[in-house]
């Protein structure tokens, strides 16, 4: 704290840690699995009320339409919850974007629904770290920042979306709209490690469904007349895995994840859907996949005399650590040092909304949320003192980013 200017120390001294914890406890009591539309609506209303304390306009934005492929190969619309947006000083020449998500990976019927104190400083529960704790950090940091002498000269938007855990397809257009032209962005995913390490460069991610159409026939009388879609889908899965293994530098991982389809034991199945995920480490890896997938599909179609329709795409572009991003990371590191919080960062194989933001050329640090761990599991936890720690870090970053001491 000795390296803080008096005005900076005053900036963060009003951060109310007990109030932040109470918010997290109340928010985590609501199930907000991505498909729990009622729970998301309840959560969005509470967030709108909480963020209305800041000097801006709060609105709930309808999700963009999202199409998915059902097990029978039909394209169906997937329902999503509304997204919360706060806009403060929209006419300011210098603007930032702060993002988070209200959804979790735990559906309404998941057994992990309650909070448990694991020790005096560790709270376990769904969404504590990922990322309702991060939402509380966002609100507290902005409340503190609003007391800065430089705050009136900058503006910002806050987006809390409802579908990050499933790829942000229903919020991607909104992310792009709010991120475009911003000077910097902060996203409040939990730290990459419990010690507070940030995620630096990230790979990308894409989800696909390959719809295979063959020809049915009797498995005993005339199997030669059939064209087995299930076997073709399995062959495609092996081809995709081989394509991943051929990429010796490990820059493109492909995971065939599921095959839907099949028929009765005495019928040659004429339908199957293969689901797979790709993880390109760079744009060059993504381009290699694009160049290879067409020939692979044609090879399988010819070998099995089936037709294949590919649905999906890369929803999270790879996020390299650009010079502009490194500059923002360095500011976060220096602010952390001033607060007695050592900050470092490392590459991550995970993806988040920071990928989408970085793709627009906006420097972003996307793990500004709480310290915690075991996310996406019934062992998820938050380190409670990190609520105030991370709020102070963000408030100081925003202050200095805006021309403060």
C-alpha positions in Angstrom: 0.0 0.0 0.0 3.0 2.3 0.4 3.2 2.8 -3.4 -0.3 4.0 -3.6 -1.0 7.7 -3.9 -3.3 9.0 -1.2 -6.1 9.4 -3.7 -5.7 5.8 -4.8 -5.8 4.5 -1.2 -9.0 6.5 -0.7 -10.4 5.0 -3.9 -10.4 1.5 -2.5 -10.9 2.0 1.2 -14.7 2.0 0.8 -14.9 -1.4 -0.8 -17.5 -3.4 1.3 -16.3 -7.0 1.5 -19.3 -8.2 3.7 -21.8 -6.7 1.2 -20.0 -8.4 -1.7 -20.2 -11.8 0.1 -23.9 -11.3 0.8 -24.5 -10.6 -2.9 -22.6 -13.8 -3.9 -24.6 -15.8 -1.4 -27.9 -14.5 -2.6 -27.1 -14.9 -6.3 -25.7 -18.4 -5.9 -28.9 -19.5 -4.2 -30.6 -19.1 -7.6 -30.0 -21.9 -10.1 -28.9 -20.3 -13.4 -28.0 -23.2 -15.6 -27.9 -22.0 -19.2 -31.2 -23.7 -20.0 -33.0 -22.6 -16.8 -34.8 -19.7 -18.4 -36.9 -18.9 -15.3 -33.8 -18.9 -13.0 -31.9 -16.7 -15.4 -34.8 -14.2 -15.5 -34.8 -14.0 -11.7 -31.1 -13.5 -11.7 -31.2 -10.9 -14.4 -33.8 -8.9 -12.5 -31.6 -8.9 -9.3 -28.5 -7.9 -11.3 -30.4 -5.1 -13.0 -31.4 -3.7 -9.6 -27.9 -4.0 -8.2 -26.2 -2.3 -11.2 -28.8 0.4 -11.2 -26.8 2.0 -8.3 -24.2 3.1 -10.9 -24.8 6.3 -12.9 -26.1 4.8 -16.1 -28.9 3.1 -18.0 -29.6 -0.6 -17.3 -31.5 -2.7 -19.8 -32.3 -6.3 -20.5 -31.5 -7.3 -24.1 -33.2 -10.2 -25.9 -30.9 -13.1 -26.9 -30.0 -13.5 -30.5 -31.7 -16.5 -32.2 -29.6 -19.7 -32.0 -30.1 -22.8 -34.2 -28.9 -26.2 -33.1 -29.1 -29.7 -34.6 -31.3 -32.2 -32.9 -30.5 -35.9 -32.6 -32.7 -36.6 -35.6 -30.8 -34.0 -37.7 -33.4 -31.3 -37.7 -32.4 -27.7 -37.1 -34.2 -26.4 -34.0 -34.2 -23.1 -32.2 -32.7 -23.0 -28.7 -34.2 -20.7 -26.1 -31.9 -18.5 -24.0 -32.3 -15.9 -21.3 -32.0 -12.1 -21.6 -28.6 -10.4 -21.2 -28.1 -7.5 -18.8 -26.4 -4.3 -20.1 -25.4 -1.2 -18.2 -24.2 1.8 -20.2 -22.5 4.7 -18.4 -21.5 8.0 -20.1 -22.1 6.6 -23.6 -20.9 9.8 -25.2 -17.5 9.8 -23.5 -14.6 9.8 -26.1 -12.8 7.0 -24.2 -14.8 3.9 -23.3 -14.3 0.4 -21.8 -16.1 -2.9 -21.7 -16.5 -5.1 -18.7 -18.1 -8.5 -19.1 -19.3 -11.4 -17.1 -21.9 -14.1 -17.3 -24.8 -15.1 -15.0 -25.2 -18.7 -16.3 -23.6 -21.8 -14.8 -23.0 -25.3 -16.0 -25.4 -26.8 -13.4 -28.9 -27.4 -14.6 -31.9 -27.2 -12.3 -31.9 -30.9 -11.6 -28.2 -31.1 -10.8 -27.4 -32.2 -7.2 -24.9 -29.4 -6.7 -27.2 -26.5 -5.6 -26.2 -25.3 -2.2 -23.4 -23.3 -0.5 -21.0 -24.8 2.0 -18.3 -23.2 4.0 -15.2 -25.4 3.5 -13.2 -23.4 6.0 -13.1 -19.9 7.3 -12.0 -18.4 4.0 -13.4 -20.8 1.4 -17.0 -21.0 0.2 -18.0 -23.9 -2.0 -21.1 -23.7 -4.2 -22.4 -23.5 -7.8 -21.2 -20.3 -9.5 -19.2 -19.0 -6.5 -16.0 -18.7 -8.7 -17.5 -19.1 -12.2 -18.7 -16.5 -12.0 -21.1 -14.8 -9.6 -18.1 -13.9 -7.4 -16.7 -12.1 -10.5 -20.0 -10.2 -11.0 -19.7 -8.9 -7.4 -16.1 -7.9 -8.1 -17.3 -5.9 -11.2 -20.0 -4.0 -9.3 -17.7 -3.2 -6.3 -14.8 -2.1 -8.6 -17.0 0.2 -10.6 -18.6 1.7 -7.5 -15.1 2.5 -6.2 -14.0 3.8 -9.6 -16.9 6.2 -9.7 -15.3 8.1 -6.7 -12.1 8.7 -8.8 -11.5 12.2 -10.1 -11.0 10.8 -13.6 -14.2 8.7 -13.8 -16.4 11.5 -15.2 -14.2 11.7 -18.3 -14.6 8.1 -19.4 -17.5 5.8 -20.1 -18.1 2.1 -20.0 -20.5 -0.7 -20.7 -21.1 -3.7 -18.6 -22.5 -6.9 -20.2 -23.6 -9.8 -18.1 -24.7 -12.5 -20.6 -26.8 -15.6 -20.0 -25.1 -18.1 -22.3 -21.3 -17.9 -21.9 -21.1 -21.5 -20.7 -22.5 -22.8 -24.0 -20.4 -20.6 -26.2 -22.1 -17.2 -26.1 -23.9 -17.8 -29.4 -27.0 -15.9 -28.2 -24.8 -12.9 -27.1 -22.0 -12.9 -29.7 -23.6 -10.0 -31.7 -24.1 -8.0 -28.6 -20.5 -8.6 -27.5 -19.3 -7.4 -30.9 -21.5 -4.4 -30.8 -20.3 -3.3 -27.3 -16.7 -4.2 -27.8 -16.1 -2.5 -31.1 -13.8 0.6 -30.7 -13.3 0.2 -27.0 -10.0 1.3 -25.5 -9.8 -1.8 -23.3 -11.9 -4.6 -21.8 -11.9 -6.6 -18.6 -13.7 -9.9 -18.2 -14.4 -11.4 -14.8 -13.8 -15.1 -15.2 -12.1 -16.6 -12.2 -8.3 -16.6 -12.1 -6.6 -19.3 -14.0 -5.0 -20.7 -10.8 -6.1 -20.3 -7.1 -3.0 -18.1 -6.5 -4.5 -15.4 -8.8 -2.6 -16.2 -12.0 -4.3 -14.7 -15.0 -5.0 -16.4 -18.3 -2.9 -14.9 -21.1 -3.0 -16.3 -24.6 -5.9 -18.6 -25.3 -6.6 -21.1 -28.1 -9.9 -21.0 -30.0 -12.9 -23.4 -30.0 -15.5 -24.5 -32.5 -18.4 -27.0 -32.2 -19.8 -28.9 -35.2 -22.5 -31.4 -36.0 -22.0 -33.6 -39.1 -25.4 -34.9 -40.3 -24.9 -38.2 -42.2 -27.6 -39.5 -44.5 -27.4 -43.0 -45.8 -30.0 -45.5 -47.0 -32.0 -48.0 -44.9 -32.4 -51.6 -45.8 -33.2 -54.9 -44.1 -30.1 -56.2 -42.2 -30.8 -59.8 -43.2 -32.6 -59.8 -46.6 -30.8 -57.0 -48.5 -28.1 -55.4 -46.4 -26.1 -54.7 -49.6 -28.8 -52.2 -50.6 -28.3 -50.1 -47.5 -25.8 -47.4 -46.8 -24.9 -47.4 -43.1 -24.9 -43.8 -41.8 -23.7 -45.0 -38.4 -20.6 -46.7 -39.8 -19.9 -43.6 -42.0 -20.1 -41.4 -38.9 -17.7 -43.6 -37.0 -15.3 -43.5 -40.0 -15.5 -39.7 -40.0 -14.8 -39.7 -36.3 -11.6 -41.7 -36.9 -10.6 -39.4 -39.7 -11.0 -36.4 -37.6 -8.9 -37.9 -34.8 -6.3 -38.8 -37.4 -6.4 -35.2 -38.7 -5.8 -34.0 -35.1 -2.9 -36.4 -34.7 -1.3 -35.4 -38.0 -0.9 -31.9 -36.6 2.4 -32.7 -34.8 2.9 -29.3 -33.0 -0.3 -29.9 -31.1 -1.8 -26.7 -32.5 -5.1 -28.3 -33.5 -6.9 -30.7 -31.2 -10.1 -32.3 -32.5 -12.4 -34.2 -30.1 -15.1 -36.4 -31.7 -17.6 -36.4 -28.8 -20.8 -38.1 -29.6 -22.8 -39.9 -32.3 -26.6 -39.8 -32.3 -28.5 -42.1 -34.6 -28.8 -45.8 -35.4 -31.9 -47.9 -35.8 -33.3 -51.3 -34.8 -30.8 -54.2 -34.9 -32.4 -55.6 -38.1 -32.3 -52.3 -40.0 -29.3 -50.7 -41.7 -29.4 -47.2 -40.2 -29.8 -44.3 -42.6 -29.2 -41.5 -40.2 -26.5 -40.4 -37.8 -25.2 -37.1 -36.3 -21.5 -36.8 -35.2 -20.7 -34.0 -32.7 -17.2 -32.8 -32.4 -15.2 -29.9 -31.0 -12.0 -28.4 -32.4 -9.4 -26.3 -30.5 -7.1 -24.3 -32.8 -4.2 -22.7 -31.0 -3.8 -20.1 -33.7 -5.5 -18.7 -36.8 -3.2 -20.8 -38.9 -4.4 -23.9 -37.1 -8.0 -22.8 -37.8 -7.1 -22.3 -41.5 -5.6 -25.8 -41.7 -8.8 -27.3 -40.4 -10.9 -25.4 -42.9 -8.6 -26.6 -45.7 -8.7 -30.2 -44.5 -12.4 -30.8 -43.5 -13.8 -30.5 -47.0 -11.6 -33.3 -48.5 -12.2 -35.5 -45.5 -16.0 -35.2 -45.8 -15.9 -36.0 -49.5 -13.6 -39.0 -48.8 -16.1 -40.5 -46.3 -19.1 -39.7 -48.6 -17.5 -41.6 -51.5 -16.3 -44.5 -49.4 -19.7 -45.1 -47.8 -22.0 -43.7 -50.5 -23.7 -41.3 -48.0 -24.2 -37.5 -47.9 -22.8 -35.4 -45.1 -24.0 -31.9 -44.1 -21.7 -30.0 -41.7 -23.3 -27.5 -39.3 -21.4 -25.2 -36.9 -18.2 -23.2 -36.8 -15.6 -21.6 -34.7 -17.4 -19.5 -32.1 -14.3 -18.6 -30.1 -11.4 -17.4 -32.3 -7.9 -17.9 -31.0 -6.7 -15.1 -28.7 -3.0 -14.3 -29.1 -1.1 -12.1 -26.6 -0.7 -9.0 -28.8 1.6 -6.0 -27.9 -1.5 -4.0 -26.9 -2.7 -6.9 -24.7 0.7 -7.2 -23.1 0.6 -3.5 -22.3 -2.7 -3.9 -20.5 -1.4 -7.0 -18.6 1.6 -5.0 -17.5 -0.7 -2.3 -16.1 -2.6 -5.0 -14.2 0.7 -6.4 -12.9 1.9 -2.9 -11.7 -1.5 -2.2 -10.0 -1.3 -5.6 -8.3 2.2 -4.9 -7.1 1.0 -1.6 -5.6 -1.7 -3.5 -3.7 0.6 -6.3 -2.6 -0.9 -8.7 -5.0 1.7 -10.5 -7.2 0.3 -11.0 -10.6 1.5 -13.3 -13.4 -0.1 -14.9 -16.4 0.1 -18.0 -18.5 -1.4 -19.5 -21.6 -4.7 -21.4 -21.3 -6.5 -24.0 -23.3 -9.8 -22.8 -22.1 -12.0 -20.2 -23.9 -14.3 -17.4 -22.9 -15.8 -14.1 -24.0 -12.3 -12.6 -24.0 -11.7 -14.6 -27.2 -14.6 -12.8 -28.9 -13.4 -9.4 -27.6 -9.8 -9.9 -28.6 -10.9 -10.9 -32.2 -12.1 -7.3 -32.6 -8.6 -5.9 -31.8 -9.5 -4.8 -28.3 -6.9 -5.5 -25.6 -8.5 -7.6 -22.9 -7.6 -9.3 -19.6 -10.3 -11.9 -19.1 -9.6 -13.5 -15.7 -10.1 -10.5 -13.4 -12.6 -12.3 -11.2 -12.1 -14.0 -7.9 -9.5 -16.6 -6.9 -11.0 -20.1 -6.6 -11.0 -23.4 -8.3 -12.6 -26.7 -9.3 -15.0 -24.9 -11.6 -17.5 -26.9 -13.6 -17.5 -29.5 -10.9 -19.4 -30.1 -7.6 -16.2 -29.1 -5.8 -16.2 -25.5 -7.1 -15.1 -23.0 -4.6 -14.3 -19.3 -4.1 -11.6 -17.9 -1.8 -13.6 -15.2 0.0 -10.9 -12.6 0.7 -10.3 -12.4 -3.0 -13.6 -10.6 -3.4 -12.2 -7.4 -2.0 -8.7 -8.0 -3.3 -9.9 -8.2 -6.9 -12.3 -5.3 -6.6 -9.4 -3.2 -5.4 -7.3 -4.4 -8.3 -9.9 -3.6 -10.9 -10.7 -0.2 -9.4 -7.0 0.8 -9.5 -6.6 -0.5 -13.0 -9.6 1.5 -14.3 -8.3 4.6 -12.4 -4.8 4.4 -13.9 -6.1 3.4 -17.3 -8.1 6.6 -17.3 -5.2 8.9 -16.5 -5.2 8.7 -12.7 -2.0 8.5 -10.7 
